Amino acid sequence: MCAWLALVSAAYLSLIRPTFKQYYVLTVPFLGILAVAGLFVAASRLHRPDRPWTAVAVLALLLCFGLTNKLILERDDFVWADFEQIARQVNRVTTPSQTLFADEAIYFLTRHPPPSGMEMRDSHKFSPSLSHLQMLHILPQAELDRQVRAGAFCTLETCFEKDEIDRLGYAKVYNHVATVASCTIFWDRKTPTASK
């Protein structure tokens, strides 16, 4: 039953467009039950049924190695202190009444309300051809890029790589730029004549 529930849940979640990896968390309880049953069967067959601790110890050791590997690989990832540092710089160059393009955490830390459609970055992945996007506060990436080029945002904060920032041409829209904790902040929009 758990296998069927996990399979049907995964199949249903795969039909949703766009599909995000966090959706598949819903299959974890069913897969967890199967994993425990599978561990019991493996331990019973490999060792005496009354002493399954060797298999459990091996599994615990493998999980510890996996956790250590993940911690080492993610040691340079952002921490909350980095976001606080970025938010301080954004607050220095942006008044509460100015429009801000930023990551979700920066809106939260600066207490700056996100413009309509900027509440969740993943919403930019929707196709602009879908109807009712504005009603749902969804802003497709093409429209967002157009708004940035038109100077709709007084300040722009992004953690994109330098190549992506260059491709999008953010430096052509703003007079000032600063890099804080691997993120880039642009402010002071250029006048339309200066950006040509």
DAVENHU-V210104 format. One record per run of one state. SS is the DSSP state (alpha for helix, beta for strand, coil for the rest). FROM is the first residue (numbers start at 1). TO is the last residue. If there is no record, write none. Layout:
SS FROM TO
SS FROM TO
This chain:
coil 1 1
alpha 2 15
coil 16 20
alpha 21 46
coil 47 52
alpha 53 73
coil 74 79
alpha 80 93
coil 94 99
beta 100 101
coil 102 103
alpha 104 110
coil 111 120
alpha 121 125
coil 126 140
alpha 141 149
coil 150 154
beta 155 158
coil 159 161
alpha 162 168
coil 169 169
alpha 170 172
coil 173 173
beta 174 180
coil 181 182
beta 183 189
coil 190 196
